[in-house]
Amino acid sequence: MTNFKFGNLLSNYFLKHIPERKNYSENTIKSYRDSFILFFEFCKKETQIKIEKLTLDKINNKLIEAFLYWLEKDKKYSIASVNQRLAAIKAFYRFVASENPELLKYCSSILTIKSKKVEIKPMNYLSINAIEKLLNAPDINSKYGIRNKALLTLLYDSGARVQEIADLEIHDLKLNNHSTVKLKGKGNKTRIVPIMPQSTLILTNYLENENWFNKDKNSGLLFFNKSNNKLTRAGISYILSKYVKILKKEYPEIFSIKISPHTLRHSKAMHLLEAGVNLIYIRDFLGHVSVITTEIYAKVNPEIKRKAIEKAAYQFSSETKYSKKEKNDLLEWLKDMI
């Protein structure tokens, strides 16, 4: 049993098990694959164990923990990235344990490895004023300016992840009096989100522009580069950063934060929350699995905290049965919770 080849199990995992999991996105599969490529690199460099000699009994929790330490210290991976690699390895070992119960003893020690706690960083988001300046930055008299304005507008208005925008095809857009866009999110889950009328006009102008769309070039992609290939995440980030760089010089006070495509997603969520939209609707809009993930937005803005506390204070008027001390205690509790 100790000679059970690790390579055979891994092949079954990637060639048979994963293809049957339709909820695995292309990015998830790539992340899982890259995790094992890194693990093999670690084994070769740090342990001198040849890949073809790897067996389950040679891969224990100490080896995996050493691999995670190597990622963090030598490869300079963030804690979040290290945790992602661990999640990929544990997913494989759960597969092994379920398919081969007799190998459970080789899996249990790996599955008990805990992820490191990730420090929660302050969330960056732009004001509505800053968003307006950003979306008006592209020159719509130029070919690429028309595309870039449509791209940035949809990125913000839909609250989409950058990969969701990159993957869009024309048929995902429904432009009418009640425009929508269909986004494919994590786990290949789709959601349909509304598009505002002003954004509809911008997207319609883009689609009707002959410099971008005609019968000879139209590949079905909504956004593409000068080679008619799909825009990459890096390509979209570059487009955004080009305008941000210009705006930072002109408006340093409102563009002082680090800005990425995800900043526009955060900004849209915060603006919805500030407008009084319920967290449940924002959760569905963003495609979060749990409202717990969405709640982080409610904890970021001091103004939202203040309004929630004032609302609670107003509700407990002098006509209630609560004493002054009880009211103060309750408000203090709310401050801690919100």
Summary of the structure (lengths in Angstrom):
residues: 338
radius of gyration: 24.9
end to end distance: 53.4
largest distance: 76.9
contacts: 921
relative contact order: 0.08
helix: 62%
strand: 5%
